[in-house]
Amino acid sequence: MCFSGLDPTGGAGIQADVETLFALGCHTTPIITCLTTQSTENALNVKAVDADLMRDQALTVIADMPLHAFKIGLVSAADSIKAIHAVISEHPDIPVIVDPVFAAGGGFEFSATDLREVMRSLLVPMSTVLTPNLIELTRLIPSSDSADSAVTELLSTGCKHVLVTGTHNETKAVENRLYSADGEMSKQTWPRLNGSYHGSGCTLAAAIAGYLSLGMEVKEAVKQAQDFTWQSLKHGFRPGSGQFIPDRACWNRRDR
């Protein structure tokens, strides 16, 4: 079950989730958290969906079919976070993947400081895997003096794993680090691709959810999800005047 915003470009948000999970052989039950006005260059506006409606949608689906993972993306209102928390807290055995989306690639702010505080107190502690980039990590823990200390604080809340993506570092290669509550840290390095991409974080988090749904252990799911995302970005296309959009369908064309 994916809780995410509707991006009318189809590059990010709920469509990115559905495309990713479909490519991996999973079925998505989509719960739209908010409506946005945006292009591949930037977002212009966001409006939250009624929180009670979201909760009722989720509960109705859960009563009808089994779920194997929750994936949470853009949430633009505190009431929405509370509604999601109410749903997932009733199912502690289902893995929860949280992609903390705070801003669009062009700089538009989807969330205020108080919203980030609600996310940190309600959703982060329930996360099986939290997937911030370095900028999002800083916004989640603004008082921290380093990435490592910020991750330590997040893990202390009950979050089981934090995958910090390094796409925003000015390095030749992209280094992603997976921190676990048991103190272990592993890293994977990927060739840096030219350009910037709309929906890369959504793709990565959804792929982790998909692989967990298929029965993989967390570390292997994270590894495979990075590969899926990198391949999707490598084959990305630029339909508009802004960022590239990942080609998530490339995964099913690789052997053809």
ROVEX-151988 format. One record per residue (C-alpha): x, y, z; residue in one letter; chain. Coordinates in steps of 0.001 Angstrom, whole numbers, always signed. Layout:
<nodes>
{{X; Y; Z}; 'A'; 'A'} ...
</nodes>
This chain:
<nodes>
{{+0; +0; +0}; 'M'; 'A'} {{+1461; +3313; -1113}; 'C'; 'A'} {{+607; +6641; +496}; 'F'; 'A'} {{+1870; +9331; -1870}; 'S'; 'A'} {{+1044; +12538; -3710}; 'G'; 'A'} {{-273; +12849; -7241}; 'L'; 'A'} {{+2300; +14347; -9624}; 'D'; 'A'} {{+611; +15323; -12918}; 'P'; 'A'} {{+3868; +14864; -14856}; 'T'; 'A'} {{+3862; +11162; -13958}; 'G'; 'A'} {{+7513; +11323; -13002}; 'G'; 'A'} {{+7220; +11131; -9246}; 'A'; 'A'} {{+4625; +10406; -6589}; 'G'; 'A'} {{+2004; +7722; -6814}; 'I'; 'A'} {{+2631; +6955; -10499}; 'Q'; 'A'} {{+6311; +6341; -9790}; 'A'; 'A'} {{+5268; +3908; -7062}; 'D'; 'A'} {{+2806; +2048; -9274}; 'V'; 'A'} {{+5230; +1791; -12201}; 'E'; 'A'} {{+8075; +569; -9992}; 'T'; 'A'} {{+6020; -2048; -8213}; 'L'; 'A'} {{+4419; -3239; -11443}; 'F'; 'A'} {{+7879; -3721; -12958}; 'A'; 'A'} {{+8831; -5881; -9975}; 'L'; 'A'} {{+5713; -8018; -10236}; 'G'; 'A'} {{+3798; -6444; -7361}; 'C'; 'A'} {{+290; -5007; -7161}; 'H'; 'A'} {{-54; -1496; -5712}; 'T'; 'A'} {{-2973; -287; -3622}; 'T'; 'A'} {{-2631; +3515; -4000}; 'P'; 'A'} {{-3771; +6042; -1395}; 'I'; 'A'} {{-3286; +9616; -2639}; 'I'; 'A'} {{-2201; +11956; +149}; 'T'; 'A'} {{-2237; +15232; -1753}; 'C'; 'A'} {{-2730; +16843; -5153}; 'L'; 'A'} {{+51; +18929; -6647}; 'T'; 'A'} {{+527; +21412; -9434}; 'T'; 'A'} {{+3963; +20820; -10881}; 'Q'; 'A'} {{+6086; +20378; -13965}; 'S'; 'A'} {{+9422; +18648; -14451}; 'T'; 'A'} {{+11027; +21970; -13453}; 'E'; 'A'} {{+9313; +22709; -10146}; 'N'; 'A'} {{+6116; +22435; -8100}; 'A'; 'A'} {{+3753; +25376; -7766}; 'L'; 'A'} {{+1095; +24255; -5336}; 'N'; 'A'} {{-16; +21385; -3112}; 'V'; 'A'} {{-3355; +20534; -1518}; 'K'; 'A'} {{-3842; +17774; +1016}; 'A'; 'A'} {{-6509; +15124; +555}; 'V'; 'A'} {{-8982; +14840; +3437}; 'D'; 'A'} {{-7319; +12754; +6144}; 'A'; 'A'} {{-10500; +10893; +7105}; 'D'; 'A'} {{-11022; +9882; +3478}; 'L'; 'A'} {{-7451; +8592; +3267}; 'M'; 'A'} {{-7865; +6544; +6427}; 'R'; 'A'} {{-11192; +5106; +5266}; 'D'; 'A'} {{-9722; +4156; +1899}; 'Q'; 'A'} {{-6806; +2373; +3541}; 'A'; 'A'} {{-8907; +522; +6091}; 'L'; 'A'} {{-11402; -585; +3439}; 'T'; 'A'} {{-8643; -2062; +1303}; 'V'; 'A'} {{-6923; -3721; +4257}; 'I'; 'A'} {{-10190; -5384; +5239}; 'A'; 'A'} {{-10466; -6820; +1733}; 'D'; 'A'} {{-6970; -8031; +821}; 'M'; 'A'} {{-3621; -8889; +2430}; 'P'; 'A'} {{-768; -6372; +2413}; 'L'; 'A'} {{+2952; -7085; +2474}; 'H'; 'A'} {{+4421; -3569; +2836}; 'A'; 'A'} {{+3543; +73; +3422}; 'F'; 'A'} {{+5368; +2744; +1421}; 'K'; 'A'} {{+4978; +6385; +2478}; 'I'; 'A'} {{+6043; +9249; +240}; 'G'; 'A'} {{+4930; +12878; +59}; 'L'; 'A'} {{+2565; +13865; +2877}; 'V'; 'A'} {{+1710; +17571; +3076}; 'S'; 'A'} {{-440; +17875; +6227}; 'A'; 'A'} {{-86; +16877; +9875}; 'A'; 'A'} {{-3576; +15359; +9895}; 'D'; 'A'} {{-2541; +13120; +7015}; 'S'; 'A'} {{+499; +11894; +8939}; 'I'; 'A'} {{-1698; +11161; +11950}; 'K'; 'A'} {{-4158; +9217; +9774}; 'A'; 'A'} {{-1357; +7130; +8243}; 'I'; 'A'} {{+93; +6492; +11691}; 'H'; 'A'} {{-3312; +5278; +12902}; 'A'; 'A'} {{-3450; +2787; +10026}; 'V'; 'A'} {{+71; +1372; +10139}; 'I'; 'A'} {{+200; +1164; +13940}; 'S'; 'A'} {{-2516; -1498; +13753}; 'E'; 'A'} {{-197; -3679; +11640}; 'H'; 'A'} {{+3209; -3758; +13355}; 'P'; 'A'} {{+4330; -6858; +11450}; 'D'; 'A'} {{+4076; -5199; +8019}; 'I'; 'A'} {{+7293; -3435; +6936}; 'P'; 'A'} {{+7111; +340; +6535}; 'V'; 'A'} {{+9288; +2253; +4053}; 'I'; 'A'} {{+9296; +6020; +4511}; 'V'; 'A'} {{+10639; +8425; +1882}; 'D'; 'A'} {{+10683; +11829; +3632}; 'P'; 'A'} {{+9847; +14205; +772}; 'V'; 'A'} {{+10061; +17847; +1868}; 'F'; 'A'} {{+10785; +19808; -1307}; 'A'; 'A'} {{+10565; +19559; -5096}; 'A'; 'A'} {{+13676; +19407; -7225}; 'G'; 'A'} {{+13124; +23035; -8232}; 'G'; 'A'} {{+13013; +24173; -4614}; 'G'; 'A'} {{+9276; +24389; -3852}; 'F'; 'A'} {{+8679; +23530; -176}; 'E'; 'A'} {{+5999; +20907; +397}; 'F'; 'A'} {{+6281; +20930; +4185}; 'S'; 'A'} {{+6915; +23292; +7079}; 'A'; 'A'} {{+9109; +22696; +10131}; 'T'; 'A'} {{+6184; +21631; +12311}; 'D'; 'A'} {{+5177; +18987; +9760}; 'L'; 'A'} {{+8654; +17533; +9814}; 'R'; 'A'} {{+8423; +17332; +13598}; 'E'; 'A'} {{+5172; +15344; +13345}; 'V'; 'A'} {{+6765; +12985; +10836}; 'M'; 'A'} {{+9787; +12549; +13070}; 'R'; 'A'} {{+7641; +11706; +16082}; 'S'; 'A'} {{+5013; +9474; +14418}; 'L'; 'A'} {{+6377; +7880; +11229}; 'L'; 'A'} {{+10129; +7668; +11735}; 'V'; 'A'} {{+9876; +5401; +14821}; 'P'; 'A'} {{+7708; +2955; +12848}; 'M'; 'A'} {{+10012; +2816; +9830}; 'S'; 'A'} {{+11579; -418; +8745}; 'T'; 'A'} {{+13628; +1570; +6227}; 'V'; 'A'} {{+13872; +5370; +6105}; 'L'; 'A'} {{+15344; +6717; +2833}; 'T'; 'A'} {{+16492; +10353; +3199}; 'P'; 'A'} {{+19016; +12068; +989}; 'N'; 'A'} {{+21542; +14261; +2793}; 'L'; 'A'} {{+19360; +17376; +2558}; 'I'; 'A'} {{+16319; +15548; +3943}; 'E'; 'A'} {{+18460; +14064; +6702}; 'L'; 'A'} {{+19493; +17564; +7777}; 'T'; 'A'} {{+15882; +18708; +7828}; 'R'; 'A'} {{+14799; +15742; +9906}; 'L'; 'A'} {{+17543; +16368; +12489}; 'I'; 'A'} {{+18523; +20051; +12071}; 'P'; 'A'} {{+20462; +20134; +15345}; 'S'; 'A'} {{+22909; +17432; +14290}; 'S'; 'A'} {{+26513; +18280; +13462}; 'D'; 'A'} {{+27081; +15300; +11137}; 'S'; 'A'} {{+25253; +12722; +9048}; 'A'; 'A'} {{+26363; +9916; +11369}; 'D'; 'A'} {{+25013; +11622; +14484}; 'S'; 'A'} {{+21739; +12444; +12713}; 'A'; 'A'} {{+21324; +8793; +11740}; 'V'; 'A'} {{+22109; +7686; +15298}; 'T'; 'A'} {{+19342; +9951; +16593}; 'E'; 'A'} {{+16853; +8607; +14048}; 'L'; 'A'} {{+17700; +5002; +14906}; 'L'; 'A'} {{+17266; +5759; +18603}; 'S'; 'A'} {{+13563; +6485; +17983}; 'T'; 'A'} {{+12857; +2892; +16968}; 'G'; 'A'} {{+13576; +3165; +13229}; 'C'; 'A'} {{+15280; -60; +12158}; 'K'; 'A'} {{+17300; +1043; +9116}; 'H'; 'A'} {{+18279; +4361; +7523}; 'V'; 'A'} {{+19443; +4437; +3906}; 'L'; 'A'} {{+21187; +7767; +3280}; 'V'; 'A'} {{+21550; +8457; -428}; 'T'; 'A'} {{+24499; +10485; -1652}; 'G'; 'A'} {{+23147; +11951; -4881}; 'T'; 'A'} {{+23494; +15495; -3526}; 'H'; 'A'} {{+27192; +15115; -2718}; 'N'; 'A'} {{+29590; +16602; -5240}; 'E'; 'A'} {{+31499; +13374; -5718}; 'T'; 'A'} {{+32523; +11440; -8799}; 'K'; 'A'} {{+30472; +8440; -7731}; 'A'; 'A'} {{+27270; +8216; -5695}; 'V'; 'A'} {{+27716; +6493; -2342}; 'E'; 'A'} {{+24627; +5244; -519}; 'N'; 'A'} {{+24956; +4127; +3099}; 'R'; 'A'} {{+22648; +1742; +4940}; 'L'; 'A'} {{+22734; +2120; +8716}; 'Y'; 'A'} {{+21049; -469; +10935}; 'S'; 'A'} {{+19877; -314; +14526}; 'A'; 'A'} {{+22329; -3100; +15425}; 'D'; 'A'} {{+25199; -710; +14677}; 'G'; 'A'} {{+26137; -2150; +11297}; 'E'; 'A'} {{+26769; +117; +8318}; 'M'; 'A'} {{+27186; -991; +4698}; 'S'; 'A'} {{+27662; +1074; +1573}; 'K'; 'A'} {{+27227; +762; -2148}; 'Q'; 'A'} {{+28752; +2960; -4822}; 'T'; 'A'} {{+27173; +3764; -8169}; 'W'; 'A'} {{+28506; +5647; -11212}; 'P'; 'A'} {{+27146; +9183; -11197}; 'R'; 'A'} {{+24824; +9868; -14135}; 'L'; 'A'} {{+24567; +13168; -15968}; 'N'; 'A'} {{+21537; +15346; -15370}; 'G'; 'A'} {{+18977; +15389; -12576}; 'S'; 'A'} {{+15973; +13112; -12200}; 'Y'; 'A'} {{+12357; +13610; -11184}; 'H'; 'A'} {{+11109; +10718; -9052}; 'G'; 'A'} {{+14346; +8931; -8232}; 'S'; 'A'} {{+13644; +8855; -4492}; 'G'; 'A'} {{+10104; +7600; -5034}; 'C'; 'A'} {{+11441; +4859; -7279}; 'T'; 'A'} {{+14042; +3737; -4748}; 'L'; 'A'} {{+11651; +3613; -1787}; 'A'; 'A'} {{+8953; +1838; -3798}; 'A'; 'A'} {{+11474; -719; -5052}; 'A'; 'A'} {{+12569; -1467; -1481}; 'I'; 'A'} {{+8914; -1971; -553}; 'A'; 'A'} {{+8459; -4242; -3547}; 'G'; 'A'} {{+11419; -6455; -2799}; 'Y'; 'A'} {{+10412; -6726; +862}; 'L'; 'A'} {{+6931; -7722; -313}; 'S'; 'A'} {{+8524; -10473; -2370}; 'L'; 'A'} {{+10177; -11889; +737}; 'G'; 'A'} {{+13718; -10498; +605}; 'M'; 'A'} {{+15601; -9552; +3743}; 'E'; 'A'} {{+16133; -5825; +4235}; 'V'; 'A'} {{+19783; -5611; +3213}; 'K'; 'A'} {{+19248; -7572; +5}; 'E'; 'A'} {{+16058; -5628; -777}; 'A'; 'A'} {{+17934; -2339; -400}; 'V'; 'A'} {{+20757; -3596; -2613}; 'K'; 'A'} {{+18420; -4793; -5367}; 'Q'; 'A'} {{+16322; -1617; -5157}; 'A'; 'A'} {{+19405; +514; -5769}; 'Q'; 'A'} {{+20202; -1498; -8868}; 'D'; 'A'} {{+16614; -1126; -10142}; 'F'; 'A'} {{+16706; +2630; -9537}; 'T'; 'A'} {{+20107; +3156; -11148}; 'W'; 'A'} {{+19033; +1244; -14256}; 'Q'; 'A'} {{+15804; +3274; -14433}; 'S'; 'A'} {{+17777; +6519; -14219}; 'L'; 'A'} {{+20351; +5354; -16758}; 'K'; 'A'} {{+17531; +4790; -19261}; 'H'; 'A'} {{+15676; +7948; -18232}; 'G'; 'A'} {{+14099; +10321; -20733}; 'F'; 'A'} {{+13371; +14054; -20802}; 'R'; 'A'} {{+9785; +14697; -21944}; 'P'; 'A'} {{+9673; +18281; -20686}; 'G'; 'A'} {{+11979; +21221; -20161}; 'S'; 'A'} {{+13173; +20230; -16692}; 'G'; 'A'} {{+14423; +17069; -15042}; 'Q'; 'A'} {{+14677; +13633; -16619}; 'F'; 'A'} {{+12084; +11003; -15689}; 'I'; 'A'} {{+13234; +7466; -14801}; 'P'; 'A'} {{+12283; +4784; -17297}; 'D'; 'A'} {{+11027; +2184; -14859}; 'R'; 'A'} {{+9766; -1; -17721}; 'A'; 'A'} {{+13381; -604; -18810}; 'C'; 'A'} {{+13625; -3318; -16163}; 'W'; 'A'} {{+11354; -5594; -18190}; 'N'; 'A'} {{+13176; -4919; -21458}; 'R'; 'A'} {{+16695; -5744; -20322}; 'R'; 'A'} {{+16829; -9226; -21799}; 'D'; 'A'} {{+15081; -8399; -25040}; 'R'; 'A'} 
</nodes>
